[in-house]
Amino acid sequence: MQHPTRTLVSLDTGIDEQSVRASLPVSTEIQIVGIVRGVDETWTTLHETPADLLVVACSGYSERTLFLITSVAKERPGMPIVVLAQDSPDGFLRRVFEVGADDAVRLPESPEQVNFMLEKVLVRKGAAGNMKEQGNAPMICVLGPKGGTGKTVTTSNLSVALAQTGKSVSAVDLDLQFGDLALAMGVRPETTIYDLIQSGGSLDAGKLDAYVMPHPSGVRVLVAPTRPDQASSVTPEFLREVYPLLRATSDYVVLDSSPGFEPEVISAIDNSSYVCMVGTLDTLSLKNTRLGLETLDLMGYDSDRIVLVLNRADSRVGIDDEDVLAVVGRRPDVRIPSDIEVTRAVNEGRPIILAQPDSPAAKGYRALAEEFLTREGQPVSANGAEPKERAAQALDPAAKVNSDVNGKSTQEAREPRKRLRLSSRRR
């Protein structure tokens, strides 16, 4: 027989205890194991008393409540957190979701309605937990604090490069106002994440699959809203429901973020396995890359889970490796060389790794994919070069290797062309 849900209630300063007690459900399914006041007593009780659910009650905007939710969400990511808010502004409720709360109820409210909300959260959290048990695929957040560094191009090519190794890959466009991932990959945005939200009802893997767009490489693309005014509908708490479903049904999940540290980007970073930081060889980008790395450090993100990518790395602009190290504080893990074919491929809506698989940039993106495969302890190029070539030909007929009159392939004829050296550091 399953035991009732052991629930700890935390009261913030200024909240009336009796009004909170009047809203708590009387149910055999919900067992109140304690009603405590303040952050310190809540922490002590959580460590001393077994609890399955945390209910935080507050009145008005409360930094103490936000701190408590943030701390519990990080230390006990599987514990559901519900906020009972009395006279709290909408801006505060948005913040509690951003820092990790699963749901919120405005007081006063009937015990029956509060009980319904608690049960809904438990079911939703349990479903997400089951999905994580079924699969917890690595999730890569492609990040660039400055626009124009090539995040979207990196996301599209990294996704296809991973797919070419036989992995199932899902890509998500988190640039919710001006996302271009569908355009860069040549995918028609017939359904978007906004359509998924508007569909209503519960979210499961089957429903999510109906709203992702297929790419010829096998990558599944969850497209950003097509209009900027739709972006506000996509909340961090909704994305936290989407991520476990994608990770359970994919080998890799790649997120294309927006510039800056917006709430949805912060949520993506918190849930990601790796951050792929993209910068370019100019002082403005390098300065913002350094600030981005410092922000990740302030967030407590493990530096060993950050892959630094230097885009257009061979540009002759008077900046060398030592300058990059001096400004950013670390050397790039992977370098993507300049290549005019990248721009042409973007204009055609085809990732360079398919449009020009032998180009220097395509080789750079394959090196980036290998970086993540290596970090996951997975074989690199396990199928060899020939299967990769066959996969590229099947996906891109223009890449087919033709024979000339002497019996040599056009690929062999191009072989003497000077190649750029790519450097990647393994950890």
Secondary structure as the mmCIF struct_conf table of DSSP 4:
data_model
#
loop_
_struct_conf.conf_type_id
_struct_conf.id
_struct_conf.beg_label_comp_id
_struct_conf.beg_label_asym_id
_struct_conf.beg_label_seq_id
_struct_conf.end_label_comp_id
_struct_conf.end_label_asym_id
_struct_conf.end_label_seq_id
HELX_LH_PP_P HELX_LH_PP_P1 GLN A 2 PRO A 4
STRN STRN1 THR A 5 LEU A 11
HELX_LH_PP_P HELX_LH_PP_P2 ASP A 12 ASP A 12
TURN_TY1_P TURN_TY1_P1 THR A 13 GLY A 14
HELX_RH_AL_P HELX_RH_AL_P1 GLU A 17 SER A 23
BEND BEND1 LEU A 24 LEU A 24
BEND BEND2 THR A 28 GLU A 29
STRN STRN2 ILE A 30 ARG A 37
BEND BEND3 GLY A 38 GLY A 38
HELX_RH_AL_P HELX_RH_AL_P2 VAL A 39 GLU A 48
BEND BEND4 THR A 49 THR A 49
BEND BEND5 ASP A 52 ASP A 52
STRN STRN3 LEU A 53 SER A 59
BEND BEND6 GLY A 60 GLY A 60
HELX_RH_AL_P HELX_RH_AL_P3 GLU A 63 GLU A 75
TURN_TY1_P TURN_TY1_P2 PRO A 77 GLY A 78
BEND BEND7 MET A 79 MET A 79
STRN STRN4 ILE A 81 GLN A 86
BEND BEND8 ASP A 87 ASP A 87
HELX_RH_AL_P HELX_RH_AL_P4 ASP A 90 VAL A 99
TURN_TY1_P TURN_TY1_P3 GLY A 100 GLY A 100
BEND BEND9 ASP A 102 ASP A 102
STRN STRN5 ASP A 103 LEU A 107
BEND BEND10 PRO A 108 PRO A 108
HELX_RH_AL_P HELX_RH_AL_P5 PRO A 111 GLN A 134
STRN STRN6 MET A 139 LEU A 143
BEND BEND11 PRO A 145 LYS A 146
TURN_TY1_P TURN_TY1_P4 GLY A 147 GLY A 148
BEND BEND12 THR A 149 GLY A 150
HELX_RH_AL_P HELX_RH_AL_P6 LYS A 151 GLN A 164
TURN_TY1_P TURN_TY1_P5 THR A 165 GLY A 166
STRN STRN7 VAL A 169 ASP A 173
TURN_TY1_P TURN_TY1_P6 LEU A 176 PHE A 178
HELX_RH_AL_P HELX_RH_AL_P7 LEU A 181 MET A 185
TURN_TY1_P TURN_TY1_P7 GLY A 186 GLY A 186
BEND BEND13 GLU A 190 THR A 191
HELX_RH_AL_P HELX_RH_AL_P8 ILE A 193 GLN A 198
TURN_TY1_P TURN_TY1_P8 SER A 199 SER A 199
BEND BEND14 GLY A 201 GLY A 201
HELX_RH_AL_P HELX_RH_AL_P9 ALA A 205 ASP A 209
TURN_TY1_P TURN_TY1_P9 ALA A 210 TYR A 211
BEND BEND15 VAL A 212 VAL A 212
STRN STRN8 MET A 213 PRO A 214
TURN_TY1_P TURN_TY1_P10 PRO A 216 SER A 217
BEND BEND16 GLY A 218 GLY A 218
STRN STRN9 ARG A 220 LEU A 222
HELX_LH_PP_P HELX_LH_PP_P3 VAL A 223 PRO A 225
BEND BEND17 THR A 226 ARG A 227
HELX_RH_3T_P HELX_RH_3T_P1 PRO A 228 SER A 233
HELX_RH_AL_P HELX_RH_AL_P10 PRO A 236 ALA A 248
BEND BEND18 THR A 249 THR A 249
BEND BEND19 ASP A 251 ASP A 251
STRN STRN10 TYR A 252 ASP A 256
HELX_LH_PP_P HELX_LH_PP_P4 SER A 257 SER A 258
BEND BEND20 PRO A 259 GLY A 260
HELX_RH_AL_P HELX_RH_AL_P11 PRO A 263 ASN A 271
BEND BEND21 SER A 273 SER A 273
STRN STRN11 TYR A 274 THR A 280
BEND BEND22 LEU A 281 ASP A 282
HELX_RH_AL_P HELX_RH_AL_P12 THR A 283 LEU A 298
TURN_TY1_P TURN_TY1_P11 MET A 299 GLY A 300
HELX_RH_3T_P HELX_RH_3T_P2 SER A 303 ARG A 305
STRN STRN12 ILE A 306 ASN A 311
TURN_TY1_P TURN_TY1_P12 ARG A 312 ASP A 314
BEND BEND23 VAL A 317 GLY A 318
HELX_RH_AL_P HELX_RH_AL_P13 ASP A 321 VAL A 328
BEND BEND24 GLY A 329 ARG A 330
BEND BEND25 ASP A 333 ASP A 333
STRN STRN13 VAL A 334 ILE A 336
HELX_RH_AL_P HELX_RH_AL_P14 ILE A 340 GLU A 348
TURN_TY1_P TURN_TY1_P13 GLY A 349 GLY A 349
HELX_RH_AL_P HELX_RH_AL_P15 ILE A 352 ALA A 355
BEND BEND26 GLN A 356 GLN A 356
TURN_TY1_P TURN_TY1_P14 PRO A 357 ASP A 358
BEND BEND27 SER A 359 SER A 359
HELX_RH_AL_P HELX_RH_AL_P16 PRO A 360 ARG A 375
TURN_TY1_P TURN_TY1_P15 GLU A 376 GLY A 377
BEND BEND28 VAL A 380 SER A 381
TURN_TY1_P TURN_TY1_P16 ALA A 382 ASN A 383
HELX_RH_AL_P HELX_RH_AL_P17 ALA A 385 LEU A 395
HELX_RH_3T_P HELX_RH_3T_P3 PRO A 397 ALA A 399
HELX_LH_PP_P HELX_LH_PP_P5 LYS A 400 ASN A 402
STRN STRN14 SER A 403 SER A 403
TURN_TY1_P TURN_TY1_P17 VAL A 405 ASN A 406
BEND BEND29 GLY A 407 GLY A 407
STRN STRN15 SER A 409 SER A 409
HELX_RH_AL_P HELX_RH_AL_P18 THR A 410 ARG A 414
TURN_TY1_P TURN_TY1_P18 GLU A 415 PRO A 416
BEND BEND30 ARG A 417 ARG A 417
STRN STRN16 SER A 424 SER A 424
#
